[in-house]
Amino acid sequence: MLSPRRDQYDTETSQYWQSMAVAIIFGLLLLSPLLTLGVVPTLYVIYGRYKFWMASKWGQGTG
């Protein structure tokens, strides 16, 4: 007779939950810091340069 714990890990739904848990952990550990520390500051720099470029193009100074 198999132990109850071993039976729980071999079902179709447990495979689904395991893969979903891996995806969530990957997102929390790798994707979230990448977005927070990489993409967001880059977007701020791009926006600042665009704002400065538009201001100089239209002759409104740096404001």
C-alpha positions as CSV (number, residue, x, y, z in Angstrom):
1,M,0.0,0.0,0.0
2,L,1.2,3.4,-0.9
3,S,1.6,6.2,1.7
4,P,-1.0,9.0,1.4
5,R,1.7,11.6,0.9
6,R,3.1,9.8,-2.1
7,D,-0.3,9.6,-3.7
8,Q,-0.8,13.3,-3.4
9,Y,2.2,14.2,-5.5
10,D,1.3,12.0,-8.4
11,T,-2.1,13.4,-9.4
12,E,-2.9,15.6,-12.4
13,T,-3.9,18.6,-10.2
14,S,-0.8,18.4,-8.1
15,Q,1.3,18.6,-11.3
16,Y,-0.7,21.7,-12.2
17,W,-0.2,23.3,-8.8
18,Q,3.5,22.5,-8.8
19,S,4.1,24.2,-12.2
20,M,2.0,27.2,-11.1
21,A,4.0,27.5,-7.9
22,V,7.3,27.5,-9.9
23,A,5.9,30.2,-12.2
24,I,4.9,32.4,-9.2
25,I,8.2,31.9,-7.5
26,F,10.1,32.7,-10.7
27,G,8.1,35.9,-11.0
28,L,8.6,37.0,-7.5
29,L,12.3,36.2,-7.3
30,L,13.5,37.1,-10.8
31,L,11.0,39.1,-12.8
32,S,9.9,41.5,-10.1
33,P,13.3,42.8,-9.2
34,L,14.2,43.1,-12.8
35,L,11.2,45.3,-13.5
36,T,11.7,47.3,-10.3
37,L,15.5,47.9,-10.6
38,G,15.8,47.9,-14.4
39,V,12.8,48.8,-16.4
40,V,11.2,51.4,-14.2
41,P,14.3,53.6,-13.9
42,T,15.0,53.2,-17.6
43,L,11.5,54.5,-18.4
44,Y,12.0,57.5,-16.1
45,V,15.3,58.4,-17.9
46,I,13.6,58.0,-21.3
47,Y,10.7,60.2,-20.2
48,G,13.0,62.8,-18.8
49,R,15.0,63.0,-22.0
50,Y,11.8,63.1,-24.1
51,K,10.5,65.9,-21.9
52,F,13.7,67.9,-22.2
53,W,13.8,67.3,-26.0
54,M,10.2,68.5,-26.4
55,A,10.9,71.6,-24.2
56,S,14.0,72.5,-26.3
57,K,12.2,71.8,-29.5
58,W,9.3,74.1,-28.6
59,G,11.5,76.7,-27.0
60,Q,10.1,76.5,-23.5
61,G,13.4,76.1,-21.7
62,T,14.1,73.1,-19.4
63,G,10.8,73.4,-17.4
